[in-house]
Amino acid sequence: MKERFLNVAMKFGLVALVAILSLCFLAVGLMIGYSFFGGGEDPLSILSIDHWQAIISKFTGN
């Protein structure tokens, strides 16, 4: 029983690590793309909620 619990815990830890690394790489990719290719001045501004609301409103027309 203890081996099964440790196996599940290790698998869960691996999935959590992959998810966290994926989110970090997504954030870095958004900042690089926005600052170099998008002509943005501040790379951290792409991570703000206001900026994403403006982007979504352009696509939805609201």
Secondary structure, 3 states (H helix, E strand, C coil): CHHHHHHHHHHHHHHHHHHHHHHHHHHHHHHHHHHHHCCCCCHHHHHCHHHHHHHHHHHHCC
